[in-house]
C-alpha cells in the first residue's frame, strides 16, 4: 500500500515521520524521568544517608554529700562516727553591726546534745545533733566549726567514745550568734562502738545499759543526756 502523498520521494516522508516519532519519544522519556525523580528523598552531599541526630542525655541529680559537711542528710563512716552540717566554712555578707560584734565568752554560750532517740539497740547507728545558743543579751562571734566540736558517750564519767577519735572532721567557722537563736546545723553519727584517741586499739560494740551523751564547743560542755541501749530483738 502506498502511504506517501505529494511530489517528493517516499524516503523524505519516512525520514520526517521518524524525526517526529523520535521527538515524541524523547518528550515522553523526559516526562517520565521528571515524575519519577520528584518523589525521591534528597540525600546530603557525598551521596551518604542522612545521619540521625544524637540522643540528648541529662545527668542525674547529685547525691547529698553529708560526710563532707555540705548537707544535713545522714552518712556513715568506718571510723566510728561521721559528721554533717554546714561545717568547715565561714559566713560572709553580715551587717556592719555583726562585723563589730565581740567574741562570745564561754559564759555567753549554751551547748546541748540532741540524739534522734533516747533509746537505741545494741550496734545501731545514732545521729546526734549539736545545739549552740547565745544566752547573752547581745550578738557575739564564735568559732562553731568542727575543730571546736566534740560529742562523747560516757558511763559513770568514763569516756567510751568520742567523735574526735576516728576520722574526725576538720574546719573553722566563725559566725555571729544572736541572742536566744539556737544553731542546730551540725551533727555526728555514732556507730554503736567504743573508740580511743587516735582510733587506737580494738573497737567494741557497746553493750546494753544506761549511758550519757555529752557535747562540747571549745571549753563549753553540755548537760549530759541519758541514752538507754537495749538488746536487739
Secondary structure, DSSP 8 states (H G I E B T S, - for coil): -----SSS-HHHHHHHHHHHHHHHHHHHHHHHHHHHHHTS----TTS------------------GGGTS-SS----TTSEEEESS-S-------HHHHT-EE--GGGEEEEEEES-SEEETT--EEEEEEEEE-SSS-EEEE-SGGGEEEEEEETTEEEEETTTSS------EEEE-BT--EEEEEEEE-SB---GGG-S---B--SEEEEEEEEETTEE---EEEEEE---
